[in-house]
Amino acid sequence: MKFKFLFFLILCSCKIMASDSTLLSVKYRFTFQRDSTDHKMKWNDIMILSITNTTSVYYSLLKHIGYGNMEKKILETAEQNQSLIINGQNPKETGSFFIGNEPEIINIDFAQNEIDVTTKFIDSRYGYKEALDIPIWRVDTAVIYILNAKCNKATTTYKGRNYIAWFTLDIPVSKGPWLFNGLPGLILRVNDDKNQFEFECLELNTPSNATSAFMPYSNVRYIAKKTYQEKKKLFAQNLIEFLKAENGAYVKSSDGTLVVRPNKPYNPLDLSN
C-alpha cells in the first residue's frame, strides 16, 4: 500500500512539475568486484538516480558527501594556514572523504538521446558524450517482489556483459541505474550473470525527500570515449603512473628513489569501446 501511495504521488507530480524538476529520487546499493578473479572480495557504494520527465542523473551519494567533507576541510586548513593530510592517522577524519567510491556522474537526456559521462581524477576532470544506447531486452514470465512492488524479469547483453533485471510496471518510468533504460517500468534490481556487479533499490523518494548532495563537476574536458576509458583504467590500476602520464609528476620515497608500484586489478563495468 505504501508503494502504491508513492506511485500516486509520482503521477501527481508529473502533472504539475516542470520537465527540469526532480520527479523521483531512487537510491541503489551498488555491489561490485574490483578483481574479476576474486569473487569473495566485494565493495559497496550508495548510488542515486535522480529522474525528471526528460532527463536523469546518476551518481555516488557517498562520493559527493566525501567531496563536501573534503572541500570543508580544505577551507578549514587554509584558514588555519595548515596543510591538508588525506592519509592521516584519524580514520574518522580521512574516511569521511570516501576516496575509493565511484566518481562518475552519468547524465542522460532522453529528449536529445544523449549520454554525458563525467568523472574526477583528483584535480583532473574528464568526460565524454555519446548517443543513447537502448539495450535489447527479453522479457521473461518470472515475477518477484522488491520493496512490496511486483517486478518482472528481463535479460539483455549490454556493454559486453549479460544482465538480469527486475522492473516494476507500477512505476512506468523507462529508466534504471547506471546506463540501463528501455524497459516499460523502473528497474529496481539488476545484476550480471557472473555476479560481479549488482544494483539493488533501497529507497524511492519523492522530490521533497531527494538528496541535495549532488555537485556537478566544473571545467570538464571532453575527450573521446576510448581515451577516457584508458585514463580511467590507468587511474584505477596505478595512480603513480597516472600522475606521471597526466602531468609528468614523479613520486619519490624519503630517500629520494622513485616509487614504483605494480598494477592493481581492474574490472570495468563497461567492456565496450
N, C-alpha and C positions, 0 to 999 in steps of 0.2 A: 504493500500500500504506500509506503514512504517513497519507493522508487517511482510509482505511478504519479504521486503528487509532484515530485521533482520534474517529471516529464511534462506535466500540465503547466508548471511554471515556465519551463523552457519554451513551450509553444506560445504562451502568452508573451514572453519576452521577444519572440520572433516578430510579433505584430507591432510592437511599439518601439523597438530599438533600431538605431541606425546600423548600416552594414558594417561600420568600423567599430562597433561597440561589442564588448565581450558577451557572448551568448551563453557559453558554458566553459567551465574550467574542469579538466579531468586530471586526476593525479594517478600516476602509474608507478609501481615498483619495477625498476629495470634491473634484472639479474643478468650478469654477463661473465664470460670466461675469457680472460686475457690470454691464456695459454691453451691452444687447441688440443694439446696433448695431456693436459692435467684437468680432468673433469671434476676433481674433488675440490679445486680451488675456485670459488665463485666470488664475485664482487657485486655490490648493490648500489643503486642510486635511486633518487626520487625525482621523477620527471613530471613536468606539467605540460599538458596540451591545452592551450587557450584558443577557443574557437569563436569566430564571428560568422556572420551569414556567408561571407565570401572568402575568408582567409583563416589560416591557423598559424600559431607559433608554438614550437615545441622546444623545451629547454630543461636543463637540470636545475631543480629548485635548490638543491644543496650547493651547487657550484655558485649560483647567484647570491645565495646567502653568504657564502665564503668571500665573494668579491666585495660585498658590502662590508663585511668584517675587516677585510684587508685594507680597503680604502679608509675606513675609520682609523685603523691602526697607523696607517701612513701619515694621516693628518696629525694624530696624537704625537707620534715620534718626531715629526717635523716641528711642531710647536715647542717640543722639549729639546730640540736640537740633538736628537739621538738617531741612531741607525736602526732600521727595521731588520730584525733577525727572524727569518721564517723558520729555519730549522733549529729552533731553540730547545731548551730543556723542559719547557712548560707545555705538556701535551694538550691541556685545555685551551691554551692560547693559540698554539700552532695548528691544532686540529680543527679549530673553528674556520680556517681558511678553505677547507675541503679541496686541497690542491689536486687530488687524484680523480676528481669527478669529471663527468662528461662536459667539455667546454663548448660543444657545437650548439648553435642555435639554428633551427630549421623553420624558415618562413615559407608558407605555401599560399600563393594567390590563385585560387581556383577560378576566378573570373578571367585571369590572364593566362592560366595554365602554365604557371612558372614556379619553380622551386628556387629559393635563395638560401644557401647554406653559408654560415659564417662561423669562425672559431677564433680563439685567442691562444697564442703560444707565448706565454709570459707577456712581453710587451708588443709582440707582433700580432697583427690581426689580418686574417686572410679569409677569402670567401670565393664561392663560385655560384654561377646560375645555370640552370638547365630547364628544359621543358618538363612539365609534369608527366610522370610516367605512371600509368594506372596498371596495377597488377592484373593478370588474367586469373580470376578466381573460379574455383569449382566448389559450388555449394553442396554440402552433404545433408543427409536427413538427421544426423545426430543432434541431440539437444542437451544442454546442461544449464544450470542456473548459477549466475555470478551476481553478487550483491542483490539477490532476490529477483534478478531480471532473467527472463528466458533468453538463452543465446543459441544461435545456430552455428554450425561448423562450416568452415570454408578452408580450402587449401590452395596454395599457389607456389610457384617457383619465381623468386623475385630477388634481383641484385645478387644472383649467384648462390642463393640458399633456398631450401624447401621449408615452407612455413605452414603451420596450422593456426587458424584464427577462429575466435568466437565473437560473434557480433549480435547485437540486440536490435530487433525491429521496433522495440518500444521507443527507441530514440533514433528516428530516421535521419541521422547525420552521417554522411558518407565519408567519415574521417576516422583516424586512429593514431596510435603512437608512431614515432619516427616518420617514415615516408609512406606508411600504409594508408591506402584510401581505396575507394571504388566499390565498397560493399553497401547494401541498402540500409545499413544501420551502423551505429557507433561500435567500433571494435573495443571490447573490454579485456580480451586476453589474446596473446599471440606468442608462439614460440617456434624455433626452428626444429627440424626433425632430429638434430644431434643434441638437443637440449643445452646448447651453448649460450643461447640468448632467450630471454623471456620478458615480456611486458605484461603486467597484471594490474588491472584497475583497482585502486584502493578507495577512491572517493570521486563523487560527482558533485560539483559545486555550482550554484547559480552565481551570477555576476557579483552579488553583494558579498559573497564569500571567496571570490577569486583572489589568488595571491598577488601581492604588489611587489614581489621581489625582483621581477624581470627588469634587466637593464640591457638594452641593445648595445652592440659594440659600435664604437665610433671609429672613423678613419680606417675603414676596412679596405684592403687592397684586393680587388677581384682578379683572379687568375684562372687558368684552365683547370678543369676538374682533375685531370691526370697529375698536374703539377701540385695541386692542392693535396691530393692523396699521398703523393711522395713526401711532401713536407710533414703531413700528419703521421705517416709511418716512421719517418726518421725521428720526429719529436718523441713518439711513444717508445721507440726502441733504444734510442741513445741520445739523451739530452746534450751531452758534451759534443757529440758530432753535429747535432742540430745547430748549436751555438756557433760552432766553427764554420759550418756551411752558410749560416744566416748572416753573420757579421764579422767573421774571421776571428772570433774570440777563442782563446785557449784557456783551459783550466789547469792550474798548477797546484801541486801539493806544497806543504810548508817548506820542503827542502828545495823547491824550485823545479822539480821534474814535472813533465806533462802528465796529466791524469788521463788514463785510457781505461775505458770500461767496455765489457762485452755487451752485445745487443740483448735487450730484453725480449721476451716473447711478444708477438703482435698478432692479434686475431681480429681483423676488422669486420664490422657488421656488413659493410658494403663490399662485395667482391667484384663488382663490375668496374669497367674502366670509364 
